Amino acid sequence: MDLGLSGRVAVVTGGSSGIGLATAQVLLAEGADVALCGRSPERLSAAGRELSDKHGKERVLATRCDVLSADDCKELAAAVSRWRGRCDLLVNNAGQARMSTFAETTDAAWMEELNLKFFSQIFPIRAFRALLEASDAPAIVGVNSLLAYQPEPHMVCTSAARAGVQNLLKSLAGELAPKIRVNSIVLGLVDSGQWRRRYESLGLSMSRADWLASVAKEKGIPLGRLGEPVEAARDRLSGLAGGELRHRRASRDFGRRLTLHMTRRDSRTAARMRSIRPSCARRTGIPAGCAGQYGPGCPHSRPAQAMHRDCAVRRGL
Ligand SMILES: NC(=O)c1ccc[n+]([C@@H]2O[C@H](COP(=O)([O-])OP(=O)(O)OC[C@H]3O[C@@H](n4cnc5c(N)ncnc54)[C@H](OP(=O)(O)O)[C@@H]3O)[C@@H](O)[C@H]2O)c1
């Protein structure tokens, strides 16, 4: 499967464990060079070694960075810039959930959780914005949770924060468009480092596999198991990040009433559409400069659709 990531440079925050590590694996397998970060130097170097052994040392940059430090994030962006001079994809994945009911959550815990969920998006995006803007196909993927829409009683604080992050990413999808594509990934339960830590902290006599099966049953997950990190990485993150889906972004991007977005690679089609683009853009509220977009109310919808079909046939889609 070619996701159009070959030669791209991706940054995965929290890439030293679980879903982030699996995402780095998938991105490397798809041909992107990957920079990853985390706080624990031991975890980070183990992950860096694992990735380098499999994909080549020169394609991996493992740098310590706490995403809750604006300075660390700026240093990470500077390191990536020195390393490859570019960044095409930022995956904001670092973080973990907090288990507590409303009654149990102290004010300090609320502050900590809101800080984690919001600033793990805000600081890296600020730090990488200039590099992303210099890319011809930049994208940000914010890893979020189903809790944003389905709060759990024992995760009140995390659920509320997740809903806020969803809102933030939706705003950014509008504000950073058309230059940077922003998507949020809403994950269900995925067996990862945080689930291992939870199991260990419970000191149960049952095996981890049995415990995870009981969690899946309790949550009513039809497959009877939690997702694997690589499933979350492959199916959700890489697909959204890759050029393969770029032309279909409208159906996935937040709230945008567009039906297609052509890639700059479709240069002939884009050139034909350039004459109609400014008026389409105005009607759909999209700033001009994007490589060809139209909306439902646009009088050019039909010709644009026809062009898109030609383009799709040419590309074997
Ligand atoms: N697993 C699930 O069921 C699930 C469901 C929905 C959403 N999510 C989200 O998916 C993301 C990945 O979690 P995971 O389940 O894969 O957990 P994980 O295995 O514990 O991985 C978390 C990663 O984030 C890093 N990290 C945490 N805080 C950080 C910080 N302040 N700065 C930099 N790195 C930091 C960790 O490394 P260090 O600790 O060394 O910094 C680690 O690499 C999280 O945002 C999580 O909330 C997970």
The ligand as an SDF file (V2000), in Angstrom:
LIG
                    3D

 48 52  0  0  0  0  0  0  0  0999 V2000
   -4.5130    3.3240   24.5580 N   0  0  0  0  0  0  0  0  0  0  0  0
   -5.7670    3.7650   24.5050 C   0  0  0  0  0  0  0  0  0  0  0  0
   -6.7320    3.0120   24.7920 O   0  0  0  0  0  0  0  0  0  0  0  0
   -6.0310    5.1790   24.0440 C   0  0  0  0  0  0  0  0  0  0  0  0
   -7.3410    5.5440   23.7160 C   0  0  0  0  0  0  0  0  0  0  0  0
   -7.5960    6.8220   23.2910 C   0  0  0  0  0  0  0  0  0  0  0  0
   -6.5440    7.7450   23.1790 C   0  0  0  0  0  0  0  0  0  0  0  0
   -5.2850    7.3690   23.5230 N   0  0  0  0  0  0  0  0  0  0  0  0
   -4.2040    8.3690   23.4040 C   0  0  0  0  0  0  0  0  0  0  0  0
   -3.1830    7.8820   22.5500 O   0  0  0  0  0  0  0  0  0  0  0  0
   -1.9570    8.5160   22.8920 C   0  0  0  0  0  0  0  0  0  0  0  0
   -0.8660    7.4640   23.0460 C   0  0  0  0  0  0  0  0  0  0  0  0
   -1.1020    6.7080   24.2160 O   0  0  0  0  0  0  0  0  0  0  0  0
   -0.7500    5.1720   24.3970 P   0  0  0  0  0  0  0  0  0  0  0  0
   -1.9960    4.5160   24.8030 O   0  0  0  0  0  0  0  0  0  0  0  0
    0.0110    4.6700   23.2410 O   0  0  0  0  0  0  0  0  0  0  0  0
    0.1490    5.2610   25.7190 O   0  0  0  0  0  0  0  0  0  0  0  0
    1.6500    4.9130   26.0470 P   0  0  0  0  0  0  0  0  0  0  0  0
    2.0120    3.5730   25.5160 O   0  0  0  0  0  0  0  0  0  0  0  0
    1.7810    5.1660   27.4960 O   0  0  0  0  0  0  0  0  0  0  0  0
    2.4830    6.0120   25.2310 O   0  0  0  0  0  0  0  0  0  0  0  0
    2.4660    7.3600   25.5920 C   0  0  0  0  0  0  0  0  0  0  0  0
    3.6630    8.0380   24.9610 C   0  0  0  0  0  0  0  0  0  0  0  0
    3.5910    9.4470   25.2290 O   0  0  0  0  0  0  0  0  0  0  0  0
    4.8160    9.8700   25.8260 C   0  0  0  0  0  0  0  0  0  0  0  0
    4.5320   11.0350   26.6550 N   0  0  0  0  0  0  0  0  0  0  0  0
    3.6370   11.1530   27.6640 C   0  0  0  0  0  0  0  0  0  0  0  0
    3.6630   12.3920   28.1680 N   0  0  0  0  0  0  0  0  0  0  0  0
    4.5860   13.0820   27.4350 C   0  0  0  0  0  0  0  0  0  0  0  0
    5.0700   14.4070   27.4710 C   0  0  0  0  0  0  0  0  0  0  0  0
    4.6200   15.3030   28.3610 N   0  0  0  0  0  0  0  0  0  0  0  0
    6.0090   14.7810   26.5840 N   0  0  0  0  0  0  0  0  0  0  0  0
    6.4800   13.8940   25.6720 C   0  0  0  0  0  0  0  0  0  0  0  0
    6.0660   12.6210   25.6000 N   0  0  0  0  0  0  0  0  0  0  0  0
    5.1420   12.2230   26.4810 C   0  0  0  0  0  0  0  0  0  0  0  0
    5.3120    8.6340   26.5770 C   0  0  0  0  0  0  0  0  0  0  0  0
    6.7010    8.6580   26.8210 O   0  0  0  0  0  0  0  0  0  0  0  0
    7.3120    9.2190   28.2230 P   0  0  0  0  0  0  0  0  0  0  0  0
    6.3660    8.7750   29.3160 O   0  0  0  0  0  0  0  0  0  0  0  0
    8.6690    8.6410   28.2990 O   0  0  0  0  0  0  0  0  0  0  0  0
    7.3190   10.6960   28.0790 O   0  0  0  0  0  0  0  0  0  0  0  0
    4.9840    7.5620   25.5430 C   0  0  0  0  0  0  0  0  0  0  0  0
    5.9470    7.5330   24.5150 O   0  0  0  0  0  0  0  0  0  0  0  0
   -2.2200    9.2990   24.1820 C   0  0  0  0  0  0  0  0  0  0  0  0
   -2.4440   10.6580   23.8660 O   0  0  0  0  0  0  0  0  0  0  0  0
   -3.4670    8.6480   24.7090 C   0  0  0  0  0  0  0  0  0  0  0  0
   -4.1950    9.4550   25.6010 O   0  0  0  0  0  0  0  0  0  0  0  0
   -4.9970    6.1080   23.9290 C   0  0  0  0  0  0  0  0  0  0  0  0
  1  2  1  0
  2  3  2  0
  2  4  1  0
  4  5  1  0
  4 48  2  0
  5  6  2  0
  6  7  1  0
  7  8  2  0
  8  9  1  0
  8 48  1  0
  9 10  1  0
  9 46  1  0
 10 11  1  0
 11 12  1  0
 11 44  1  0
 12 13  1  0
 13 14  1  0
 14 15  2  0
 14 16  1  0
 14 17  1  0
 17 18  1  0
 18 19  2  0
 18 20  1  0
 18 21  1  0
 21 22  1  0
 22 23  1  0
 23 24  1  0
 23 42  1  0
 24 25  1  0
 25 26  1  0
 25 36  1  0
 26 27  1  0
 26 35  1  0
 27 28  2  0
 28 29  1  0
 29 30  1  0
 29 35  2  0
 30 31  1  0
 30 32  2  0
 32 33  1  0
 33 34  2  0
 34 35  1  0
 36 37  1  0
 36 42  1  0
 37 38  1  0
 38 39  2  0
 38 40  1  0
 38 41  1  0
 42 43  1  0
 44 45  1  0
 44 46  1  0
 46 47  1  0
M  CHG  2   8   1  16  -1
M  END
$$$$
